[in-house]
């Protein structure tokens, strides 16, 4: 136990020293694994074993069939982003909601949710929708705080509404059914959209001047706007419908989704060689980064497992007399604190291997726990001082202060707290759809 605590402390120091997370986890994992082998288990070849672990982990991770879903879904999201479908989504949402007070912010939340359904990346959703929605909201004199808050919060939906890269990683780490995780994220994701819209409504009621009403569209204009979103709707229905019906696996669904996005962009006349090249290189770059993180996380997890920390923690919790609800509340508090200093993927990779054996031993469903973890992680994307989505927006819209964006996201993370409470107290919100699959 002491070795694992020292390992976590060393890892935090390396992260604070700005060492890349994958490298930091790999270094601590290899050194810790070697020393535990030598000191605790008396293995004189501990360093040889640890160094061999690097090669075997990298090889096994690179060939992992389950991880092949990652580049395919990333490619699908990049093709949709590059082909400009995000603009069509915002246009359609704006046609139906723009004439209400705060309507452009409502349209931003809805279009972020829809874009998340085919993107799978929180930061990509926030960056893309900021370029699409911010000019319109500034034209109608929206306050920068409400405008940027709606975009940053709406972007967080990208890691929950399937396809979600984080849910894929969680599924592989806990050996959970990725298809069921995707399906489990649908209802909490929809609840998130509704609660974010209510947050906009309450914010505008308190201060009507921050979200003036926009132009009212005719029904003809609304129907015409729907023509531009048929492709995204079709991809989502085929991908999620196929998984739900058991027609194909998540990996097969990712391949079909990427192929569908390519064909839609091609036949719509929006596909160019330059755009296709950007989509491929972007997907490859992000995939390489994620695989590097996963390799480092697996090495670090091997070290933690060798120390016996997950099993010791599980035994301690079971013997402590804590109620299951109390344990979950403690874990939620840990995630909220970690969210102040770590970004979402780091939190998942560092904590899930330690926590999930304990959660499973207490009788909790790992599908439900995965959705809970992702929702807590969503909150970390918009809370200070890290708030990755906030910093993404700051990079895209440099004339808006960080303090303004953090002030704007306050109603939205309060809405996230409400959703978190609902998921904890009503597990069927996450499990109803996956249980229906069988």
C-alpha positions, 0 to 999 in steps of 0.5 A: 500500500505504501509503495502505491501511495508513493507512486501516486505522489511521484506521479502528481509531482511529475504532472505538476512539473509539466511532464506529459501524462503518458510519459509520467505514468510510464516512468512511475509505472516502470520504476515502481514495478521494478522496485516492488519486484526487487524489494517486495518479491525478491526478484533480482531481475525486476528491472528486466521484467519492468523493461520487458513490460514496456514492449509487451504493453505497447504491442498488445495495446496497438493490436487491441481489437477493442481500441480500433473503434477509437480512430474510426469514430474520430475519423467520422467526427472529423469528416462531419466537422470538416464538411460543415455539418455543424453549421447546418445543425445550428441553423436548424436549431436556430430556426426553431428556437432563435425567436425566444429570449435566450433562443440562440443559447438554447439553439447552441445547446441543442446543436452541441448535443446533436453534434456530440452524437456524431463527434465523440469529443468534448473539446472538438464540439466546443471548438467547432460550435464556438466558430458557428454560434458565437458570431450569431449571438454577438450579432444579437447582443448576447452577453459574452458570459451566456454565449461562451457558457452555453458553448463550453457546457454544451461541448461537455456532452461530447464525452457522454452522448455516444459515440464517446471515446472516454466510454470506450476507454472505460469499457476496455479498462473494466471489461464492460460491454461498450455497446451497452455503455453507449446505449446507457449514455443516451438518456443521461445525455438527453437529460443533460441537454434539457437541464442546460436549456432550463439553465439558459431559461432561468439565467435569461429570466433573471437578466433578460438583457443577456439573451435578447430574442432573435428573428422568428423563422417561418415554417417554410424556413424551418422545414428547409433547415431540416434538409441540412441535418438529414445526414447526421440524423441518418448516421446516428440512427444507423450507428446506434440503432445497429448497436441497439438491435444487435446487428453489429458491434461497436467497432463495426458501427464505427466503420459504418459511421466513418464510411457513411460520413465520407459518403455523405460529405462526398455526395453533398459536394463538400469533400475536397482532397485537402479536407479529407487529408485534414480529417485523416491526419487529425484522426491519426494524431488524436489516436496516437495521443490516446494510445500513448496515454493508454499505454502509460496508464496500463503500465502504471496500472500494472504497478498499482495492481502489483502493490495490491492497492485495489484489493486492499482498498476493496477489503478496507471499504467492505470491512469499514461498515460504510453504506454503499451510498456513502462510498459512492458519495466519497468517490464523487467528492474525490472526482470533483476534487481531482477535476480541479487539477486534472483533465477528463482523460487523466482522471479516468485513466488514473482512477478507474483501475483503482476504484472499479474492483471496489465498486463491483464488490459492493454490488454496483453495476459497472455500466451505471458507474461508468455513466456516473464517472463520465458525468462527474468528469463532464463537470470538471471540463467547465470548473476552475482552475483547469476547465479544459473546455473553457481554455479551448474557448479562450483559444478560439475567442481570445477577446473574452476573459477566462473569468467571463467564461467561468462566470457564464458556465456557473448555471450549467455546472449547477445543472450538472450537479442536479443531473448527478444527483438524479443518476445516483438516486435513480440508477434506472436512468442509466440502466433502463435502455441497456437492460432492454437490450438483454 
